[in-house]
Amino acid sequence: KMVCFGNNDVRIPPATNNSWSDIEQIVKVKKNTAYVLSVYIYTSAVLNTDATIFDVLAVHGPNLEEVHYFPSPSSYTQISLTFNSQSYSAVTIRIGFVGQKNMWVQADDWYLHS
């Protein structure tokens, strides 16, 4: 079992109430390949689960997969999703949420593997 210490985490706080906040990165992938993407999250105790998004979008293309996540206020929790890269050679990996200024998400230790 892997443990996340948050040594290189990023904290995502909303700039204003009810605003979308996220972190994203474009990564290269092999076309027509199945992948698993995971990240460890540590969050404020309150989050609107309907407004949390962990997803993968094709660059200049559609959303390939999207999941919602729950608050994890006591420790880092690993969340994951699976997707197929289809005809795309690059994807945007992203985690974010809509929330109040007192809400936050920290993300660390991203893993992408086929």
C-alpha angles and dihedrals in degrees: 000000000000121000124208119212098179094235093147101023128144122221118218113200124171114250091215135008116283093012129136114249125181150146121225140173135188114232132182118243137179114258120254093012130136114233140184117214121191138172136178116239135193115184148175113278092252124054130149100242091202088060098048117099133187108175152148122227127188111240104256088358145077133307104272097193138352133185134176122229136208129232116278104189101155102052145343113293125193116232125184145181137190127226142165117233091216110186094339127108096191133040137183114234113202145173124187148128145203111243152125125291091258092058123086145170126207118199129192144157103032116196127193118180139157 
